[in-house]
Amino acid sequence: MCTLALARLQNRPVGPALAAELDRIKAEAVYERRVLFVEHLGFITRTEARRIGFEEALHFERIHRAAYRELGYECVPVPPAPAAERAALVLRLTTENETVD
């Protein structure tokens, strides 16, 4: 799904290998249907490895979510919070099947 989102971000076609892999993933139910999306903190610090700005990151986030939803996944947000709180929420979400309101 991430490769599909990246292809869409770059306006590239979905090639036959990616299309086949997406079909296989769906047919074989390879992954859990609930996907945790760690939401942004409201800023980005550019580094040598992270070259995109905040607006482009938000755009890519929207494309990512849309790709997952299109393929039948439930996107569960992990809202901004200190790292320890996010980690605790992720643990609860993955062990108790809890949802975020």
HELIX and SHEET records of a PDB file:
HELIX    1   1 CYS A    2  LEU A    9  1                                   8    
HELIX    2   2 PRO A   16  GLU A   28  1                                  13    
HELIX    3   3 PHE A   54  GLU A   70  1                                  17    
HELIX    4   4 ALA A   83  GLU A   96  1                                  14    
SHEET    1   A 2 ARG A  34  VAL A  38  0                                        
SHEET    2   A 2 GLU A  74  VAL A  78  1                                        
END                                                                             
